[in-house]
């Protein structure tokens, strides 16, 4: 039988390729000769460039940029043979670049993303796709616009995100994402006020309301301001890795992420893969670090079953301590229950 493994990273433990590798190892232990197709995925956040590099021939370009606190860091983008540049904003302003006690969205900046995009333009790309997610910033993309005050009209700029939040208000960047970046309730109010002042300064009130303007702490707003067009991160990746073509003759698809929860049902990797699987008439199974989606919601989204590493290991601590081991166990369980 043919099985497609199309998973996102398990944040903080395993990259998407590592998750797929562990599951394949487990499956092979019981069913050595099955046709296993590995397609690591991303929704535009950390791992975006690695996924694109695995899916398309091209070259990896290194760039020296500022991290969220202005320190030097090396970021990379992938320039494929068709001259599309795949950019991962988190490489320049990602939350993973900071220690927990450094997280302060009132101080962090997207300036490094602007530097990265300037380097991209130096390679004369025909198209630029920016994955937005996993950022430590909430500056409304001010840092980007300090570096880039215009974008060449002849080069399409795509903003790959599945976050549809506006920039301001109770559903905006500060209120929804500020707390995970280190902002308390008072800081959230100050951040939202600062973004409102930024919008007024630019005279861009309508743009601040656009879906995705709040992505990346308002990085989406700045990229839209430059003339970018918002696209689905998951759908962009699924198209690039040719998932639908692989599902055409598949018997099963396995997808997943670190936490399979209610947010997974809205435009993230799992929902995108489940949708594609439903269209192809292929059973879809989720493997995740932890699972909190009920069976009814799961079925409604096109998922047939789920496996939790936390349940297999007996506790979240045990699963986090040895994620590859328990992902391998999950692969063995999948082979025994779904192999035919």
MITIBA-880627 format. One line per field, with one value per residue (C-alpha): residue number from 1; x, y, z; residue in one letter. Coordinates in steps of 0.5 Angstrom, whole numbers, plus 500, padded with zeros to 3 digits. Layout:
N
n (NUM,...)
c1 (X,...)
c2 (Y,...)
c3 (Z,...)
res (a,...)
# end
This chain:
340
n (1,2,3,4,5,6,7,8,9,10,11,12,13,14,15,16,17,18,19,20,21,22,23,24,25,26,27,28,29,30,31,32,33,34,35,36,37,38,39,40,41,42,43,44,45,46,47,48,49,50,51,52,53,54,55,56,57,58,59,60,61,62,63,64,65,66,67,68,69,70,71,72,73,74,75,76,77,78,79,80,81,82,83,84,85,86,87,88,89,90,91,92,93,94,95,96,97,98,99,100,101,102,103,104,105,106,107,108,109,110,111,112,113,114,115,116,117,118,119,120,121,122,123,124,125,126,127,128,129,130,131,132,133,134,135,136,137,138,139,140,141,142,143,144,145,146,147,148,149,150,151,152,153,154,155,156,157,158,159,160,161,162,163,164,165,166,167,168,169,170,171,172,173,174,175,176,177,178,179,180,181,182,183,184,185,186,187,188,189,190,191,192,193,194,195,196,197,198,199,200,201,202,203,204,205,206,207,208,209,210,211,212,213,214,215,216,217,218,219,220,221,222,223,224,225,226,227,228,229,230,231,232,233,234,235,236,237,238,239,240,241,242,243,244,245,246,247,248,249,250,251,252,253,254,255,256,257,258,259,260,261,262,263,264,265,266,267,268,269,270,271,272,273,274,275,276,277,278,279,280,281,282,283,284,285,286,287,288,289,290,291,292,293,294,295,296,297,298,299,300,301,302,303,304,305,306,307,308,309,310,311,312,313,314,315,316,317,318,319,320,321,322,323,324,325,326,327,328,329,330,331,332,333,334,335,336,337,338,339,340)
c1 (500,502,502,504,507,505,507,509,514,513,515,520,522,522,523,518,523,525,517,516,523,521,514,517,522,516,512,518,519,512,511,518,516,510,511,512,512,515,513,515,510,510,504,509,512,519,521,518,525,527,521,521,529,527,521,524,531,535,540,540,543,545,544,547,541,539,535,529,534,539,544,547,544,545,538,537,532,531,532,529,530,524,527,522,525,522,523,522,521,522,529,530,525,523,521,526,532,530,531,524,527,528,521,519,515,515,523,523,524,522,528,532,526,527,534,533,528,533,538,533,531,539,538,533,527,521,517,518,514,514,512,509,509,513,515,517,515,509,512,507,512,516,522,521,519,525,529,525,520,518,517,518,512,514,516,510,510,506,505,504,500,494,493,487,487,486,492,488,483,481,482,488,496,497,491,491,499,502,501,505,511,512,506,502,495,498,503,498,494,500,502,495,496,502,500,494,499,503,497,495,502,502,494,493,486,483,489,490,483,485,485,492,494,496,500,507,505,503,509,503,501,507,508,501,503,509,504,504,498,496,496,494,501,498,495,502,506,501,502,509,510,505,501,495,499,502,495,492,494,495,492,493,495,499,499,500,503,505,498,492,487,482,487,488,481,483,488,493,497,493,486,490,492,485,482,486,485,478,478,482,478,484,483,487,490,493,499,501,504,498,491,485,480,474,472,466,470,475,470,467,474,476,480,479,483,488,494,497,505,503,498,503,508,504,505,507,514,516,513,517,523,524,519,523,522,515,514,517,512,506,509,509,502,499,502,499,492,492,497,493)
c2 (500,507,512,519,522,530,533,540,541,539,546,545,538,535,539,536,532,529,527,524,520,517,515,512,508,505,504,500,496,492,493,494,494,499,505,511,518,523,531,535,541,548,553,559,559,556,551,554,555,548,545,549,547,539,540,544,545,551,554,556,564,566,573,577,580,583,579,582,585,588,583,579,573,569,568,564,564,559,561,556,554,558,564,564,566,563,567,565,571,567,567,574,576,569,568,562,567,569,566,567,572,576,576,583,585,593,592,587,589,586,590,584,582,588,587,579,582,587,581,577,583,583,576,579,574,573,572,573,569,571,566,569,566,564,572,575,582,587,593,593,591,598,595,592,599,603,598,598,604,601,594,593,593,588,583,579,579,574,574,566,566,562,568,572,577,584,589,592,591,585,580,584,582,585,582,575,574,579,575,569,574,576,582,582,586,593,592,589,596,600,595,596,604,604,600,605,611,607,606,614,616,612,614,606,605,601,596,595,592,587,579,577,585,582,576,576,582,586,584,582,589,592,587,589,596,594,591,584,579,575,567,561,559,551,552,555,549,544,546,547,540,537,533,533,529,524,523,521,514,514,509,513,520,521,529,532,538,539,540,538,543,547,552,546,546,553,554,550,544,539,542,543,536,533,537,535,528,528,531,525,520,518,516,521,520,525,524,530,531,532,531,536,535,531,526,529,536,531,527,534,536,530,526,519,518,521,518,522,522,524,518,513,515,516,523,530,530,523,525,531,528,523,525,521,515,516,518,511,508,511,509,502,503,506,500,495,498,501,497,492)
c3 (500,499,505,505,511,511,518,521,526,533,536,541,540,533,526,521,517,524,525,519,519,526,524,518,522,526,520,517,523,521,514,511,503,503,499,504,501,506,505,511,511,514,515,514,521,523,518,512,508,510,507,501,500,501,495,490,487,488,492,500,501,507,510,516,519,526,531,534,539,534,535,529,526,520,516,510,504,499,491,487,480,477,481,487,493,499,506,513,517,523,521,523,528,531,538,538,537,544,551,555,560,553,551,550,544,546,545,539,532,525,522,520,516,512,511,509,504,501,500,497,492,490,487,482,484,479,485,493,498,505,511,517,523,530,531,537,535,535,532,526,521,523,522,515,513,516,511,505,503,497,493,486,482,477,483,486,494,497,504,506,513,516,521,519,525,523,526,532,537,541,535,533,534,541,544,541,540,545,551,548,546,553,554,560,560,561,556,551,551,550,544,541,542,539,533,532,532,527,523,524,522,515,514,513,517,512,511,518,518,512,514,516,517,525,523,526,530,525,520,515,515,513,507,505,505,501,496,498,497,503,501,505,508,508,501,498,501,499,492,492,495,490,496,492,486,491,494,487,488,496,501,507,509,516,518,525,529,536,539,535,538,536,532,528,525,522,516,519,517,519,516,510,509,512,506,501,503,503,496,494,498,502,510,514,521,525,530,535,541,545,542,545,539,540,535,533,531,528,523,521,519,515,520,521,527,532,536,542,544,551,551,548,553,559,560,557,560,558,551,551,554,548,542,537,541,542,534,532,537,534,527,529,532,525,521,525,525,518,514,509)
res (x,x,x,x,x,x,x,x,x,x,x,x,x,x,x,x,x,x,x,x,x,x,x,x,x,x,x,x,x,x,x,x,x,x,x,x,x,x,x,x,x,x,x,x,x,x,x,x,x,x,x,x,x,x,x,x,x,x,x,x,x,x,x,x,x,x,x,x,x,x,x,x,x,x,x,x,x,x,x,x,x,x,x,x,x,x,x,x,x,x,x,x,x,x,x,x,x,x,x,x,x,x,x,x,x,x,x,x,x,x,x,x,x,x,x,x,x,x,x,x,x,x,x,x,x,x,x,x,x,x,x,x,x,x,x,x,x,x,x,x,x,x,x,x,x,x,x,x,x,x,x,x,x,x,x,x,x,x,x,x,x,x,x,x,x,x,x,x,x,x,x,x,x,x,x,x,x,x,x,x,x,x,x,x,x,x,x,x,x,x,x,x,x,x,x,x,x,x,x,x,x,x,x,x,x,x,x,x,x,x,x,x,x,x,x,x,x,x,x,x,x,x,x,x,x,x,x,x,x,x,x,x,x,x,x,x,x,x,x,x,x,x,x,x,x,x,x,x,x,x,x,x,x,x,x,x,x,x,x,x,x,x,x,x,x,x,x,x,x,x,x,x,x,x,x,x,x,x,x,x,x,x,x,x,x,x,x,x,x,x,x,x,x,x,x,x,x,x,x,x,x,x,x,x,x,x,x,x,x,x,x,x,x,x,x,x,x,x,x,x,x,x,x,x,x,x,x,x,x,x,x,x,x,x,x,x,x,x,x,x)
# end
